[in-house]
């Protein structure tokens, strides 16, 4: 979970030679991180929106601390065709973390100098209309939704 400060987010324009599909994938990742950076997932009433972005949704709990992010940079989507013909995209994200705030509202710098730390994140995206919800007891339930690019193997840094 994270909170972006007034520094905002650095997002790049898609190169002209990048396919429309790759641009759609990158836009989905940018939207997820924009919501993540705004603290959308800090409130349980918004957790049901995660099915729009993720293919596997684990039970969520309130975090013990929140990352304070200076900004993030979403890289270009890289197309990958698996041996079985499945098309997926890999997207790298760089997050610049100043520190964290714990449940007592105590801020801790990521570096003693106060400079942000670059952390890598990202994941693979598949075009799918299904997602898996894992309940608190560990039971998995496959659900259907809108056909969209969903993140799998999400590696968040924030």
C-alpha positions as CSV (number, residue, x, y, z in Angstrom):
1,X,0.0,0.0,0.0
2,X,1.3,3.5,-0.7
3,X,0.6,7.1,-0.7
4,X,2.1,9.5,-3.3
5,X,3.2,12.9,-2.1
6,X,2.9,16.1,-4.1
7,X,5.9,15.1,-6.2
8,X,3.4,13.1,-8.3
9,X,4.1,10.4,-10.9
10,X,6.4,10.2,-13.8
11,X,4.7,8.5,-16.7
12,X,6.2,8.3,-20.2
13,X,4.5,8.6,-23.5
14,X,4.3,5.3,-25.4
15,X,6.7,5.2,-28.3
16,X,5.2,5.5,-31.8
17,X,6.2,2.0,-32.8
18,X,4.6,0.4,-29.7
19,X,1.4,-1.6,-30.7
20,X,-2.0,-0.4,-29.7
21,X,-2.3,-3.6,-27.6
22,X,0.9,-2.9,-25.8
23,X,-0.3,0.7,-25.1
24,X,-3.5,-0.7,-23.6
25,X,-1.5,-3.0,-21.3
26,X,0.7,-0.1,-20.2
27,X,-2.4,2.0,-19.6
28,X,-3.9,-0.7,-17.4
29,X,-0.7,-0.9,-15.3
30,X,-0.6,3.0,-15.1
31,X,-4.2,3.1,-13.9
32,X,-3.5,0.4,-11.2
33,X,-0.5,2.2,-9.9
34,X,-2.3,5.6,-10.0
35,X,-5.0,4.2,-7.8
36,X,-2.4,2.4,-5.6
37,X,-0.5,5.6,-5.2
38,X,-3.6,7.5,-4.3
39,X,-4.3,5.0,-1.5
40,X,-7.4,3.4,-3.1
41,X,-6.6,0.0,-1.6
42,X,-6.2,1.4,1.9
43,X,-9.9,1.3,2.5
44,X,-11.7,-2.1,2.5
45,X,-14.7,-0.7,0.7
46,X,-12.5,-0.3,-2.5
47,X,-10.9,-3.8,-2.4
48,X,-13.6,-5.3,-4.6
49,X,-12.2,-3.1,-7.4
50,X,-9.0,-5.2,-7.5
51,X,-10.8,-7.8,-9.7
52,X,-10.5,-5.2,-12.5
53,X,-6.7,-5.4,-12.3
54,X,-5.6,-8.7,-10.9
55,X,-6.2,-12.3,-12.0
56,X,-5.5,-13.8,-8.5
57,X,-6.8,-11.9,-5.5
58,X,-5.6,-13.0,-2.1
59,X,-7.5,-12.0,1.1
60,X,-6.5,-8.5,2.0
61,X,-5.8,-7.0,5.4
62,X,-4.9,-3.5,6.5
63,X,-1.2,-2.9,6.3
64,X,0.9,-2.2,9.4
65,X,2.6,0.6,7.5
66,X,2.1,2.7,4.3
67,X,4.9,3.5,1.9
68,X,5.3,7.2,1.1
69,X,6.2,7.4,-2.6
70,X,7.7,10.3,-4.4
71,X,6.6,8.9,-7.7
72,X,6.7,5.9,-10.1
73,X,7.6,5.2,-13.7
74,X,5.8,2.6,-15.7
75,X,8.0,1.0,-18.4
76,X,6.9,-0.2,-21.9
77,X,4.9,-3.4,-22.2
78,X,7.0,-6.3,-23.6
79,X,5.1,-8.9,-25.5
80,X,5.8,-12.6,-24.7
81,X,4.3,-15.6,-26.5
82,X,4.4,-18.7,-24.4
83,X,5.1,-22.2,-25.8
84,X,1.3,-22.9,-25.8
85,X,0.6,-19.8,-27.8
86,X,-0.6,-17.7,-24.8
87,X,0.1,-14.0,-25.3
88,X,1.1,-12.1,-22.2
89,X,2.9,-8.8,-21.6
90,X,5.5,-8.0,-19.0
91,X,5.7,-4.5,-17.6
92,X,8.4,-3.2,-15.2
93,X,7.6,-0.4,-12.8
94,X,10.1,1.7,-10.8
95,X,8.8,3.2,-7.6
96,X,10.7,6.0,-5.7
97,X,10.0,5.5,-2.0
98,X,10.8,8.2,0.6
99,X,9.8,6.1,3.6
100,X,6.9,4.7,5.4
101,X,4.3,5.7,8.0
102,X,3.2,3.2,10.6
103,X,-0.1,2.9,12.4
104,X,1.0,5.4,15.0
105,X,1.6,7.9,12.1
106,X,5.3,7.8,12.7
107,X,7.4,8.4,9.5
108,X,10.6,6.5,8.9
109,X,12.9,7.6,6.1
110,X,13.9,4.9,3.5
111,X,17.4,6.4,3.6
112,X,19.2,8.4,6.3
113,X,19.8,11.1,3.7
114,X,16.1,11.6,3.1
115,X,16.5,10.7,-0.6
116,X,14.0,8.3,-2.1
117,X,15.0,4.6,-2.7
118,X,14.2,3.1,-6.1
119,X,12.3,-0.1,-5.9
120,X,11.4,-2.4,-8.8
121,X,7.9,-3.7,-9.3
122,X,5.8,-5.0,-12.1
123,X,4.2,-8.2,-13.4
124,X,2.7,-10.1,-16.3
125,X,-0.6,-9.3,-17.8
126,X,-3.1,-11.6,-19.6
127,X,-6.2,-10.7,-21.5
128,X,-8.9,-12.6,-19.6
129,X,-12.4,-12.3,-18.3
130,X,-11.8,-14.5,-15.3
131,X,-10.1,-14.1,-11.9
132,X,-9.7,-16.1,-8.8
133,X,-10.8,-14.9,-5.4
134,X,-9.2,-16.5,-2.4
135,X,-11.3,-16.3,0.8
136,X,-10.0,-15.8,4.3
137,X,-10.2,-19.6,4.8
138,X,-8.1,-20.2,1.7
139,X,-10.9,-21.4,-0.5
140,X,-10.4,-20.3,-4.1
141,X,-13.4,-19.3,-6.2
142,X,-13.1,-18.7,-10.0
143,X,-15.2,-15.7,-11.1
144,X,-16.1,-14.1,-14.4
145,X,-15.9,-10.4,-15.2
146,X,-15.3,-8.1,-18.1
147,X,-12.6,-9.0,-20.6
148,X,-9.6,-6.9,-19.7
149,X,-5.8,-7.0,-19.2
150,X,-5.3,-8.4,-15.7
151,X,-2.0,-8.7,-13.8
152,X,-0.7,-12.0,-12.8
153,X,2.4,-12.6,-10.7
154,X,2.2,-9.0,-9.5
155,X,5.4,-8.0,-7.8
156,X,4.5,-4.8,-6.0
157,X,7.2,-2.8,-4.3
158,X,4.9,-0.3,-2.6
